[in-house]
Amino acid sequence: MKTILITGVAGFIGYHLAEKLINKNIQVIGIDNVNDYYDVQLKYDRLKELGIDQEFATNFSQKIISSKYEEKMIFYRMNLEDRQALENLFNSYKFDVVINLAAQAGVRYSIENPDAYGQSNLIGFLNILECCRHQNVKKMLYASSSSIYGNSSDVPFSTTQNVDHPISLYAATKKANELMAHAYSHLYNIQTIGLRFFTVYGPWGRPDMAMFLFTNAILNHQPLKVFNHGDLSRDFTYIDDIIQGIDKVLENDDLNEKYQLYNIGNSKPVQLMDFITEIENSTGEKAILEMYPMQAGDVNQTWADVSDLKEKFDYNPSIPVEEGVSNFVKWYKKYYHK
C-alpha cells in the first residue's frame, strides 16, 4: 500500500483529496495546525468526516488513528514551521509522495498579517523540502496559485508567461515556492510538481472565498460586498475537477522530468455578476448588492490555460458552474441548518 503525506489535510482541498486517496486504498498521513484564520469548527468537522475526533485532534504532535478508516488515515496536529516535529514525522514513515497543501491562504489577509505568510509559506515550505531531501522522498506535489499571474491581461494564463510582478505578498510567497522547488529538483533529484489552483469552490469550501461569502449573505438577507463594481471574472473550478486533476498527476509514475508546473482550473472564466445570479437561482433569494472599488492586491480576471495538463494527464474538468453552485448551496443549507 502506498503511503502519502498530505499537509493541510483539515483544509478544503486537503480534506477532499484525503477522502479520494483513502478510497483508493492508499494510506494517508495528514497534518494540519488547525489555525484560526477561519472558523476552526469547520476544519474539525472536515476531520470528523475522515474519522478524526476533535477531542483528540486539538493536541499537537499526537498520533490519531481514524475511527472510520483505521490505519489508512492517521492525523497529527502540527505546524510546518516546527522543523523538529516534521523531522520526527518523516522518520516515522516512508512516504511515497508528499503533497503540500498547507499554507497561509488569502490575498487580502496577507496585507494585514504578512508575518504569517513568511512563517508558513516560506519557512514551512523550506522545511518540507528539506525533509523530502533527507528522507529520500522522490516525488512532491505542492499548491501554487492563480494569483501568481498578478494583473496580466495576457489571457488565458499560461505557465510559460513571465510572473515576476506579483501584486500581493501571498502571490509572492507562491512564486518563491516555485523557485525553491526548482532549486531542490535540480540539486537533489526530487520530482516537484507545482499546481496553480484557480478559484476552487464546492461543498466544505473556505468561508473567506466568494462562493461562501455570497451564499451566506444572500441566505441571511445581508448586503453582499461586490468589488470593482462587479467588473471581475474568475475561472471558478469545482472541487471534484480539482481532485480529479491531482489524482491523475499522482497516478503518473514517470519520474524522469524533475520540475513540472501546471495550471489546474476550469478554463472557462465566469463574470462575477453571472456567478451571483447562479447563487440567486439556487437559493431562490435575491442578492442585496453593495458596490465597492477594487481591493488592494486583487486582480481583474483569472483564466487558466490547462492544455498541457489535458495533454499529459488527460485532465478533463466537466462540472458546469450551474451544477457546482447548486451542489454548494445544498451542502451549505444542510451544514448550517442541520
Secondary structure, 3 states (H helix, E strand, C coil): CCEEEEECCCCHHHHHHHHHHHCCCCEEEEEECCCCCCCHHHHHHHHHHCCCCHHHHCCECCCEEECCCEEEEEEEECCCCCHHHHHHHHHHCCCCEEEECCCCCCCCHHHHCHHHHHHHHHHHHHHHHHHHHHCCCCEEEEEEEHHHHCCCCCCCECCCCCCCCCCCHHHHHHHHHHHHHHHHHHHHCCEEEEEEECCEECCCCCCCCHHHHHHHHHHCCCEEEEHHHHCCEECCEEHHHHHHHHHHHHHCCCCCCCEEEEEECCCCCEEHHHHHHHHHHHHCCCCEEEECCCCCCCCCECCECCHHHHHHHCCCCCCCHHHHHHHHHHHHHHHHCC
